[in-house]
């Protein structure tokens, strides 16, 4: 049994230990999604399902039944069929799944409607992700109806339906050493893509050419896909937070903001760098960039065990507000401007988000309406930014159209923090030196 499967077996045990007595948890694999006509999008397993099984195939269902003598972990999956596999690729099959995934029992997915009501029957509670998948909601209710139809014969239908999300997502929030290794590798691969895009960039290229450099680096280093739609935003486009068209020409004097990260082993990276297309920052670009960099440094410093989730954001807001006042882009006393959230005209998002199997990973940010405390094993992005819209007539023209964001992936450790996304030029001097040495 591989270390990865041993870990997933442990996760299932930890989840079942938190479930109410006499209960069952049901998780469905992600459905196949059609792109157009009969062409499918590349399949990507449900993050929750993969976290507990390591199983990447569609048409599967997992049942966790703590205390069941015949076996607590039951998987339904596609049956082996050589003729179908010739067309659609190999599948694991129920027999192999028992050994390869360390489950107690496995059955063909075609038998699920026959078998599952019997697994639910007699259980007081059913845990599942209610309201997220209408088809699965209907299937669960149909299984319960089968049990209720036999109630006169003594069948015992469940009386409670409970959300699985909170229990499972709290487990996912704290990363193991194995998960951190995968995330570190994802960040390392992404760093190669960022450096390649920075090295080849020159005015006259198009944003999609830089995106191609990212994708090439991701794939050749073992990633099968980006973790999210890559943002390659030149000039004014950098002021659009979720710009993904990536079709514009990169012009002389533009800043280029690239927000891109690969997925490796189902784990995401999320990195942003901003650099001058020509290899040299203008005085205004440099001034804004250095404020954002100082804000990021202050926010990263605030990442430590016991700090509340909001501490890094507050640190970034303080630096950005003070910097904008110094440049004359905000007028007033920094403390009062922060209280009024005047900075939001330039910095309208929070400093980061959880990172893991999902790029915007699961986990509560507040507990009982209070910011939760950071704990070792949590991973967060730190990504402050300043965006001066080209339409902002409140500032001098020389500032308009400058958009800067700097983002890294940061692990909370026992003694403080560790930056996972290393090796990419980040200071003004590092970027300008790197680009000057690059061979186009």
Secondary structure, 3 states (H helix, E strand, C coil): CCHHHHHHHHHHHHHHHHCCCCEEEEEECCCCCEEECCEECCCCCCHHHHHHHCCCCCCCEEEECCCCCCCCEEEEECCCCHHHHHHHCCCCCHHHHHHHCCCCEEEEHHHHHHHHHHHHCCCCEEEECCCCCHHHHHHHHHHHHHHHCCHHHCCCCCCEEEECHHHHHHHHHCCCHHHHHHHHHHHHHHHHHHHHHHHHCCCCCEHHHHHHHHHHHHHHCCCCEECCCCEEEEHHHHHCCCCCCCCCECCCCCEEEEEECEEECCEECCEEEEEECCCCCCHHHHHHHHHHHHHHHHHHHCCCCCCECCHHHHHHHHHHHHHHHHHCCCCCCHHHHHHCCHHHHCCCCCCCCECCCCCCCCCCCEECCEECECCCCCEEEECCEEECCCCCCCCCHHHCCCEEECEEEEEECCCCEEECCCCCCCCHHHHHHHHHHCCC
